[in-house]
Amino acid sequence: MKIAIIGGGASGIATAIYSKRICKENSVTVFERSDRVLKKLLATGNGRCNLSNKSISSDNYFSHNPKELGEILNAFSPDEERQFFESLGILLCEENGRIYPYSRRANAVSDALRFECEHLGIKIRTGAFINKIEKNNGGFSVLGEFFDKVVISCGGFSAPSFGTDGNAFKLLKSLGHTISDTSYALSPIKVSENVKQLKGIRAHANVTLFENRKEIKSEYGELQLTDYGLSGIAIMQLSRLCKKGNRIIVDLIPEYSTDIFTEILKERAKALSHLKADDFLTGFLHKILAQYILGRCRISTNVKAGELASYELEILAKEIKALSFTVESVLGKEQSQATCGGALLSEFDTKTLQSKIVPNLYCTGEALDCVGDCGGYNLHWAWATAYIVGNGINKND
């Protein structure tokens, strides 16, 4: 049986390995448009390769077909995942629930996957852009070559420098599949306010997204301030839900209520009355961030803490507890880490991920309508769908 896999990312390469291991007689060819496979994998986890997460559930993902999403996740056990990486010689470790290779090096994982492809005799064709798949006598024609089965694994449209520019959606749509509304996910946010002076500042905060006065979602984690807006894990978790004009409220002191924090400021103002206002806040805020907040409260940085009126301290506490930003846009393309939306899961058999519309056509990874949170969830989806297709191709032979 000849199998063509379109896309040499994590899910494509893993699918090739699974399908070849299960049936060594299979002829498997991976078509990758870039000059090398697994380029996006090398950038994951800031190069440390966050492979998965200790806690995997449907709550960590979004899809327009949640039932099918759950069935797919349940089919790939943690033991199967561990065994797969151990079989490649990769020892795993955990940090705060996140699963990494013990070496904390993405290139070690990339190398192990490539070595296994070479060992199994999987053909990898780089520089091969597939913009058309033709049905041919129960199989398919890809670049003029006949294949019995085709797997579309070429990702979404985020980070096009890695070869993911939405081509998977074009291919699937041309073959009759429905593509749900798509948008950028796990992205930084550009805000309307001038925040250039805050570039490079980091803080741990609670961030909440509001549409009009309705709370949409809240996240806690690292906040990164940039010259254009907001980034960091907490912001990226909210990004797929953001719309122009939404408000993001940042609580820089989430451990305390506004009332208690107000009293803390008043006591500090008495004890540190000799300090200038911005120095007075440096015990818990970056000095530049403190100056920015004082400016929004129309309080001079030169006034002494002991000279601050009670109402000014109350205003200051509220601003620190509810620093408001207006969403201008969600940054996409190179800044985005994932795509929200894709080929509807309901149009695939969840036991095999074979198309219900086109026999012998399969799909994996980000090309499908599923996006996960930060923390290894999207790579876990890649491994899970690869496992199902690798097994499913041989079951349906």
Beta strands, then each sheet from edge to edge (+ up, - down):
strand 1: 2-6
strand 2: 27-32
strand 3: 52-53
strand 4: 61-62
strand 5: 92-95
strand 6: 98-101
strand 7: 123-126
strand 8: 134-136
strand 9: 139-142
strand 10: 145-147
strand 11: 149-152
strand 12: 183-185
strand 13: 189-191
strand 14: 202-211
strand 15: 214-225
strand 16: 229-231
strand 17: 247-251
strand 18: 323-330
strand 19: 338-340
strand 20: 361-363
strand 21: 371-372
sheet 1: 7+ 2+ 1+ 11+ 20+
sheet 2: 3+ 6- 5+
sheet 3: 4+ 21-
sheet 4: 8+ 9- 10+
sheet 5: 12+ 19-
sheet 6: 13+ 16- 15+ 14- 17+ 18- 13+
end
